[in-house]
Amino acid sequence: WVKDLVYNKTYCGLKVQQAILAFIANKVGKGWRLANSDEESKNIDGYIGEVPVQIKSSTYKVEKHLNQSIEIPIIYYEKKTKGIELEFDGFDLSIFYALLHF
């Protein structure tokens, strides 16, 4: 279980976060970065432009033991055979579109 936690949950999860941030930032012509440890303590995984985001596996929605209250937009992802499917939750799209020129 240690290998699963360190490699599959942490390393692979971080790589997925980077890929999602880079993909969206590229699409909207903005920069991106991962959150620092202080930002992570506030449930921020990264930024697209100046917009803080959380990036979670779609399984996060069904995990009942997680009682976190997350106040920032969440990007859910699900690995599919042909790539990664994204779902946006909690975005004020008018602000998000205007800020990121979506």
C-alpha positions as CSV (number, residue, x, y, z in Angstrom):
1,W,0.0,0.0,0.0
2,V,3.0,2.3,0.5
3,K,4.0,2.0,-3.1
4,D,0.4,2.6,-4.2
5,L,0.2,5.7,-2.0
6,V,3.5,7.2,-3.0
7,Y,3.6,6.3,-6.7
8,N,0.0,6.0,-7.9
9,K,-1.7,8.5,-5.6
10,T,1.0,11.1,-5.2
11,Y,3.4,11.0,-8.1
12,C,0.9,10.1,-10.8
13,G,-1.7,12.5,-9.3
14,L,0.8,15.3,-9.4
15,K,1.6,14.5,-13.0
16,V,-2.1,14.6,-13.9
17,Q,-2.5,17.9,-12.1
18,Q,0.4,19.4,-14.1
19,A,-1.0,18.1,-17.4
20,I,-4.5,19.4,-16.7
21,L,-3.2,22.9,-15.6
22,A,-0.9,23.1,-18.6
23,F,-3.6,21.9,-21.1
24,I,-6.2,24.4,-19.9
25,A,-3.7,27.3,-19.5
26,N,-2.5,26.6,-23.1
27,K,-6.1,26.6,-24.4
28,V,-6.8,30.0,-22.8
29,G,-3.5,31.6,-23.4
30,K,-2.5,31.9,-19.7
31,G,0.3,30.8,-17.5
32,W,-0.1,28.1,-14.9
33,R,1.7,26.9,-11.8
34,L,1.3,24.4,-9.0
35,A,0.4,25.7,-5.6
36,N,3.1,26.1,-2.9
37,S,2.7,24.4,0.5
38,D,0.9,27.4,2.0
39,E,-1.6,27.4,-0.8
40,E,-2.0,23.7,-0.6
41,S,-3.0,24.0,3.0
42,K,-5.9,26.2,1.7
43,N,-7.0,23.4,-0.7
44,I,-5.4,25.0,-3.8
45,D,-3.7,22.7,-6.2
46,G,-2.6,25.2,-8.7
47,Y,-3.4,28.4,-10.7
48,I,-4.5,29.1,-14.2
49,G,-3.6,32.7,-14.7
50,E,-4.6,34.2,-11.3
51,V,-7.5,31.7,-10.8
52,P,-6.9,29.2,-8.0
53,V,-8.2,25.7,-8.7
54,Q,-8.5,22.3,-7.1
55,I,-8.0,19.2,-9.3
56,K,-9.6,16.0,-8.1
57,S,-10.2,12.6,-9.5
58,S,-13.9,12.0,-10.3
59,T,-13.9,9.4,-7.6
60,Y,-13.5,12.2,-5.1
61,K,-17.2,13.0,-5.5
62,V,-18.3,9.6,-4.2
63,E,-15.8,9.2,-1.4
64,K,-18.0,9.6,1.6
65,H,-15.2,9.8,4.2
66,L,-14.0,13.1,2.8
67,N,-15.8,15.9,4.6
68,Q,-13.7,18.8,3.2
69,S,-15.4,22.0,2.4
70,I,-13.8,23.4,-0.6
71,E,-14.5,27.0,-1.5
72,I,-12.6,27.3,-4.8
73,P,-13.5,25.9,-8.2
74,I,-12.8,22.2,-8.7
75,I,-11.7,20.5,-11.9
76,Y,-12.6,16.8,-11.8
77,Y,-10.9,14.4,-14.1
78,E,-11.5,10.8,-15.1
79,K,-9.0,8.7,-17.0
80,K,-10.6,7.2,-20.1
81,T,-9.1,4.8,-22.6
82,K,-8.6,7.7,-25.1
83,G,-7.4,10.4,-22.6
84,I,-8.7,12.3,-19.7
85,E,-12.3,13.7,-19.4
86,L,-12.6,17.0,-17.5
87,E,-15.6,18.4,-15.5
88,F,-15.7,21.8,-14.0
89,D,-17.6,22.5,-10.8
90,G,-18.0,25.7,-8.8
91,F,-16.8,28.0,-11.5
92,D,-18.5,31.3,-11.9
93,L,-18.3,30.9,-15.6
94,S,-18.9,34.6,-16.4
95,I,-15.8,35.6,-14.3
96,F,-13.8,32.6,-15.5
97,Y,-14.6,33.1,-19.1
98,A,-13.8,36.8,-18.9
99,L,-10.6,36.3,-16.9
100,L,-9.3,33.5,-19.0
101,H,-10.9,34.4,-22.3
102,F,-12.4,30.9,-22.6
